[in-house]
């Protein structure tokens, strides 16, 4: 199908707010996705767009224009705003594509000397003007949801998971200082993002799990990671907005911590082989909102008919809870089949 086949947009952030707070049922099913890869955005819009990874103010405004056009046309009630903050990790980049990853062999911080000479980002220097600009040009009914990378993710980007694992045994005081340093920077950035006008929620990307469990033990997460998330939750709630946690992988062993201790308002990122979104709604929607859930593999390799059938199944099971918003199981990745993605959105509007 084509972009022009979708219904005329009628954004109203209240419908998503109602899902996040549980105050009342939404007037229709809202959409939520963490981010949209540039390549997929360009395929759908049919034109070049600006990269998320920019510190140039003019490009930052153009990126907001791209985001508004994309999300407004496709039926979202908000845009994603994520001023680029680089912690200095050593990325490896594919020769065949723009994909990048962190190499365990070339981690940036391996010992105290690396930590002490590392150049840290200044959270006050981010391009917060993107949010001010967004507030001035957003269509009626739309809000911004600022996004920030989590502290565990940024620590692991610097150390590698192998390096951090050794460090937990060889130099626990360094681990304390590393999480304290990164946590303070991420918290400051989140607090600054929340000061902007027309902010509807805070989205934090923090991949804590893999296929069968959490990257660190629950006790390590309770010691190093959760206290900083509690502070960000408090900052969001002080601003009067919800705290949305994106976490890939199997995090069932820490869900009670995240709900009852940390105080998250919504969980995002689901994979059918780990926890189908219907099961998440059954377990948790009496306390938090459940966001996304259409499996990435299906959206990538399935047929349009298979996608529509699965989306219909999810909607019929999850939407009656009043605490569910539809979207991809992870993000609108560059490798998704654009036709399947548009079919998912179209099916959502047929509820």
C-alpha positions, 0 to 999 in steps of 0.5 A: 500500500501507499502512504496516500492510502492511510486515513487523513491524520487527526492527532490528539495526544490525549488519546496516548496520555489516557493509555499511559495514565489509565485515566480513561479509555482512548477514543481510538488506538494510539500508535507508539514507536521508539524511533524511525531509522532514516533509511525507512523514513526516506523510503516512506516519504520518498525524499532525503531526510536529515540524520538523527546524529547531528549537532548542527542547529540547522540540521536539527530543525530540518530533522524536526520538520522531517519527523513531523511530516512522517509521524503526522502523515502516518497517524502518530500523536507525537514526534520523537526528539533526541538531541545527539549526545556522544559519550565517546564510544569506539564504534565499528562501522560496516563497509556494506551499510551504515550499521555500526556496533561496539567491538568487545576488542576495542572498548574505550574504557578498560581501566581507571586510567582510561576513565580518568582521561576520558572526555565526557559530554556536557549535558548542558551543551546539547541542542535543546533548541530542537524542542523549542523549535518543535513546540513552535511548529507542531500541528495542533494535537501533537506533542514532543516525546524527548528521548534519551539513551539510558545509563547502562547502555552508555556504560556498556558502549564504553566498556563492552559487556565483557569489559564491564563483567571483568571490571565488576570483579577486578575493580568494583570501585571503578564500576561505582564511579563509572555508573555515577558519572554516566548516570549524572550526565544522563539524568541532567540531560533528561531534566533539561529535556523535560523543561521544554514546552509541549513535552508529553512524556519522557522515553528512555532507551535502556536495553537491559536484556537478551533472549533469556535474561538480563545482561547484568544480574538483577542485584547489579541492576538494583545497585547501579542502574535502577537508582538513576532511573528512579531519579529520572522517573521522579523528574518526569513525574514532577513535570507531570508527564509519564516515564516510558522505558524501552528495553529489549530482551527478557526482563521478566526477572526485574519487572516487579522492580521496574514497576513497584520500585523504579515506578515506570509508567509504560514498557516498550519492546516485545518479541514473540519468542520472549514474551508476546505482547498479549501476555504482557498486557495480561500480566501488567496492564493493570499497573502500567501501559504496554507499548508496541508489540508487532514482532520485527521478524514478521514485519521484515519477512512476513507477507502483508496478509500475515502482518494484517492477521497478526496485528488484528489478533493483537488489537482484539486482545490488547486494545480492550485493556485501555492501556495499550498502544500499537507499534513495532516490537522494537523500532521502525528499523531500516530493514523492515518491509515498508509495505508491511509497516504501512499495513500495520498502521492501516490495520490500527485505524480499522479498529 
